[in-house]
Amino acid sequence: APATPGYQLLVSDVLTTGPTGRIGVTFVDNSRFAVGPNSRVALSQFEFDDTTHRGKSLTTVDRGTLGIVSGQIAKENKDAMKVRTPTSLLGVRGTRFIINVPE
């Protein structure tokens, strides 16, 4: 289904963009994703406790670009936020970065 402002993502949802598509996502822990054109990104795991600020996140990038600004999950536990690509598994260490996976 096409994304609309306020759309709620669930674990196992897949974000797919076309040649001119872009998606911005803000998570409850204040992590932010910017998905670029021709991308396929899956929310493989996401758990967050709003009281303790602890959780786990695993995002899978099959193709395209994903910009990340990490939120409370990465700040609370340096090994809790991960991004998987076809060739690697990256740990997010409380930073900003961009992943580019060619088709």
Contacts in CASP RR format, 6 or more apart in sequence:
PFRMAT RR
TARGET T0000
AUTHOR 0000-0000-0000
METHOD contacts of the structure
MODEL  1
APATPGYQLLVSDVLTTGPTGRIGVTFVDNSRFAVGPNSRVALSQFEFDD
TTHRGKSLTTVDRGTLGIVSGQIAKENKDAMKVRTPTSLLGVRGTRFIIN
VPE
3 15 0 8 1.000
3 23 0 8 1.000
9 15 0 8 1.000
9 25 0 8 1.000
9 43 0 8 1.000
9 46 0 8 1.000
10 43 0 8 1.000
11 43 0 8 1.000
11 44 0 8 1.000
11 45 0 8 1.000
11 46 0 8 1.000
12 42 0 8 1.000
12 43 0 8 1.000
12 44 0 8 1.000
13 42 0 8 1.000
13 43 0 8 1.000
14 40 0 8 1.000
14 41 0 8 1.000
14 42 0 8 1.000
14 43 0 8 1.000
15 23 0 8 1.000
15 25 0 8 1.000
15 35 0 8 1.000
15 39 0 8 1.000
15 40 0 8 1.000
15 41 0 8 1.000
15 42 0 8 1.000
15 43 0 8 1.000
16 39 0 8 1.000
16 40 0 8 1.000
16 41 0 8 1.000
17 23 0 8 1.000
17 35 0 8 1.000
17 36 0 8 1.000
17 37 0 8 1.000
17 38 0 8 1.000
17 39 0 8 1.000
18 37 0 8 1.000
18 38 0 8 1.000
18 39 0 8 1.000
19 37 0 8 1.000
19 38 0 8 1.000
20 37 0 8 1.000
21 36 0 8 1.000
21 37 0 8 1.000
22 34 0 8 1.000
22 35 0 8 1.000
22 36 0 8 1.000
22 37 0 8 1.000
23 33 0 8 1.000
23 34 0 8 1.000
23 35 0 8 1.000
23 36 0 8 1.000
24 32 0 8 1.000
24 33 0 8 1.000
24 34 0 8 1.000
24 35 0 8 1.000
25 32 0 8 1.000
25 33 0 8 1.000
25 35 0 8 1.000
26 32 0 8 1.000
27 33 0 8 1.000
27 46 0 8 1.000
27 48 0 8 1.000
27 57 0 8 1.000
27 71 0 8 1.000
28 48 0 8 1.000
28 50 0 8 1.000
29 48 0 8 1.000
29 53 0 8 1.000
29 55 0 8 1.000
29 57 0 8 1.000
29 71 0 8 1.000
29 72 0 8 1.000
29 73 0 8 1.000
30 71 0 8 1.000
30 72 0 8 1.000
31 57 0 8 1.000
31 68 0 8 1.000
31 69 0 8 1.000
31 70 0 8 1.000
31 71 0 8 1.000
31 72 0 8 1.000
31 73 0 8 1.000
31 74 0 8 1.000
31 81 0 8 1.000
32 68 0 8 1.000
32 69 0 8 1.000
32 71 0 8 1.000
33 41 0 8 1.000
33 59 0 8 1.000
33 66 0 8 1.000
33 67 0 8 1.000
33 68 0 8 1.000
34 66 0 8 1.000
34 67 0 8 1.000
34 68 0 8 1.000
35 41 0 8 1.000
35 65 0 8 1.000
35 66 0 8 1.000
35 67 0 8 1.000
36 64 0 8 1.000
36 65 0 8 1.000
36 66 0 8 1.000
37 64 0 8 1.000
37 65 0 8 1.000
38 63 0 8 1.000
38 64 0 8 1.000
38 103 0 8 1.000
39 61 0 8 1.000
39 63 0 8 1.000
39 64 0 8 1.000
39 65 0 8 1.000
39 66 0 8 1.000
40 61 0 8 1.000
40 62 0 8 1.000
40 63 0 8 1.000
40 64 0 8 1.000
41 59 0 8 1.000
41 60 0 8 1.000
41 61 0 8 1.000
41 62 0 8 1.000
41 64 0 8 1.000
41 66 0 8 1.000
42 59 0 8 1.000
42 60 0 8 1.000
42 62 0 8 1.000
43 59 0 8 1.000
44 58 0 8 1.000
44 59 0 8 1.000
44 60 0 8 1.000
44 84 0 8 1.000
45 56 0 8 1.000
45 57 0 8 1.000
45 58 0 8 1.000
46 56 0 8 1.000
46 57 0 8 1.000
46 58 0 8 1.000
47 55 0 8 1.000
47 56 0 8 1.000
47 57 0 8 1.000
48 54 0 8 1.000
48 55 0 8 1.000
48 57 0 8 1.000
48 72 0 8 1.000
48 73 0 8 1.000
49 55 0 8 1.000
52 76 0 8 1.000
53 72 0 8 1.000
53 73 0 8 1.000
53 75 0 8 1.000
53 76 0 8 1.000
54 73 0 8 1.000
54 76 0 8 1.000
54 77 0 8 1.000
54 80 0 8 1.000
55 73 0 8 1.000
55 76 0 8 1.000
55 77 0 8 1.000
55 80 0 8 1.000
56 73 0 8 1.000
56 80 0 8 1.000
56 81 0 8 1.000
57 73 0 8 1.000
57 74 0 8 1.000
57 80 0 8 1.000
57 81 0 8 1.000
57 82 0 8 1.000
57 92 0 8 1.000
58 82 0 8 1.000
58 83 0 8 1.000
58 84 0 8 1.000
59 66 0 8 1.000
59 68 0 8 1.000
59 82 0 8 1.000
59 83 0 8 1.000
59 84 0 8 1.000
60 83 0 8 1.000
60 84 0 8 1.000
60 85 0 8 1.000
61 83 0 8 1.000
61 84 0 8 1.000
61 85 0 8 1.000
61 99 0 8 1.000
61 101 0 8 1.000
62 86 0 8 1.000
62 101 0 8 1.000
63 101 0 8 1.000
63 102 0 8 1.000
63 103 0 8 1.000
64 100 0 8 1.000
64 101 0 8 1.000
64 102 0 8 1.000
64 103 0 8 1.000
65 98 0 8 1.000
65 99 0 8 1.000
65 100 0 8 1.000
65 101 0 8 1.000
66 83 0 8 1.000
66 98 0 8 1.000
66 99 0 8 1.000
67 96 0 8 1.000
67 97 0 8 1.000
67 98 0 8 1.000
67 99 0 8 1.000
68 83 0 8 1.000
68 92 0 8 1.000
68 96 0 8 1.000
68 97 0 8 1.000
68 98 0 8 1.000
68 99 0 8 1.000
69 96 0 8 1.000
70 81 0 8 1.000
70 92 0 8 1.000
70 93 0 8 1.000
70 94 0 8 1.000
70 95 0 8 1.000
70 96 0 8 1.000
71 81 0 8 1.000
71 94 0 8 1.000
73 80 0 8 1.000
73 81 0 8 1.000
74 80 0 8 1.000
74 81 0 8 1.000
74 92 0 8 1.000
74 93 0 8 1.000
74 94 0 8 1.000
74 95 0 8 1.000
75 94 0 8 1.000
78 91 0 8 1.000
78 93 0 8 1.000
78 94 0 8 1.000
79 91 0 8 1.000
81 91 0 8 1.000
81 92 0 8 1.000
81 94 0 8 1.000
82 89 0 8 1.000
82 90 0 8 1.000
82 91 0 8 1.000
82 92 0 8 1.000
83 89 0 8 1.000
83 90 0 8 1.000
83 91 0 8 1.000
83 92 0 8 1.000
83 99 0 8 1.000
84 90 0 8 1.000
85 99 0 8 1.000
85 101 0 8 1.000
86 101 0 8 1.000
90 99 0 8 1.000
END
